[in-house]
Amino acid sequence: MPTLRATFRSNYGESRLWTIVDQGRDPNSPPVIFNGYLEPNQPTEALEVYTDDGLYGKIAYQRSDGPMQVNVSVTDGSETAIS
């Protein structure tokens, strides 16, 4: 199963609980790849994300007090701002 590694940085002004799921691995029941608190501008460690084409992966994320953001594309080595 090919994977890539990407980090995610909180772009929100206060500490919040974040949940990030890998939409490519199992679209019907995507696994959680991160569930924890991030401070403002704090990144996650590099997370493994499934890729079916070797270039792009798809994740969804949700802040504890916000809506789910879906179909966010990531590439190997990228850092994605989440808010």
C-alpha positions as CSV (number, residue, x, y, z in Angstrom):
1,M,0.0,0.0,0.0
2,P,1.8,3.2,-1.2
3,T,1.9,6.1,1.3
4,L,3.3,9.6,1.5
5,R,4.2,11.6,4.5
6,A,2.7,15.1,5.3
7,T,2.4,17.4,8.2
8,F,-0.5,19.6,9.3
9,R,-0.1,23.0,11.0
10,S,-2.9,24.6,13.1
11,N,-3.8,27.9,11.6
12,Y,-6.3,28.6,14.4
13,G,-5.7,31.3,17.1
14,E,-6.3,29.1,20.1
15,S,-5.5,25.5,21.2
16,R,-8.0,23.1,19.9
17,L,-8.6,19.3,19.5
18,W,-8.1,18.2,15.9
19,T,-9.1,15.0,14.2
20,I,-7.5,14.1,10.8
21,V,-8.6,11.1,8.8
22,D,-7.1,9.4,5.7
23,Q,-9.9,9.4,3.1
24,G,-8.0,7.3,0.6
25,R,-7.4,4.3,2.7
26,D,-11.1,3.3,3.2
27,P,-13.6,5.9,2.0
28,N,-16.5,4.1,3.8
29,S,-14.7,4.1,7.2
30,P,-11.6,6.3,7.0
31,P,-9.0,5.7,9.7
32,V,-8.0,8.4,12.1
33,I,-4.4,9.3,11.6
34,F,-4.3,12.1,14.2
35,N,-6.4,13.0,17.2
36,G,-5.0,15.5,19.5
37,Y,-4.5,19.1,20.6
38,L,-2.5,21.6,18.6
39,E,-1.5,25.0,19.8
40,P,-1.5,28.0,17.3
41,N,1.1,27.4,14.6
42,Q,2.0,24.0,16.0
43,P,2.5,21.2,13.4
44,T,1.7,17.5,13.7
45,E,4.5,15.0,13.3
46,A,4.8,13.7,9.7
47,L,1.7,11.5,9.2
48,E,1.4,8.6,6.7
49,V,-1.3,9.1,4.1
50,Y,-2.4,6.6,1.5
51,T,-1.9,7.5,-2.1
52,D,-3.2,5.5,-5.0
53,D,-1.2,7.4,-7.7
54,G,2.0,8.0,-5.8
55,L,1.5,11.7,-5.9
56,Y,-1.5,12.8,-4.0
57,G,-3.4,11.7,-0.9
58,K,-6.7,12.9,0.5
59,I,-7.5,13.7,4.0
60,A,-10.4,15.2,6.0
61,Y,-10.0,17.2,9.2
62,Q,-12.2,18.7,11.9
63,R,-11.5,21.1,14.6
64,S,-13.4,20.3,17.8
65,D,-15.6,23.4,17.4
66,G,-15.8,23.5,13.6
67,P,-17.2,21.7,10.6
68,M,-15.5,18.7,8.8
69,Q,-13.3,19.8,5.9
70,V,-13.1,17.0,3.3
71,N,-11.1,16.1,0.2
72,V,-8.1,18.1,1.1
73,S,-5.2,17.0,-1.2
74,V,-1.7,16.6,0.1
75,T,1.6,15.6,-1.4
76,D,4.7,13.9,0.0
77,G,6.6,16.2,2.3
78,S,4.0,18.9,2.3
79,E,2.8,21.0,5.2
80,T,-0.9,21.9,5.1
81,A,-2.4,24.7,7.2
82,I,-5.6,23.6,8.9
83,S,-8.1,26.1,10.4
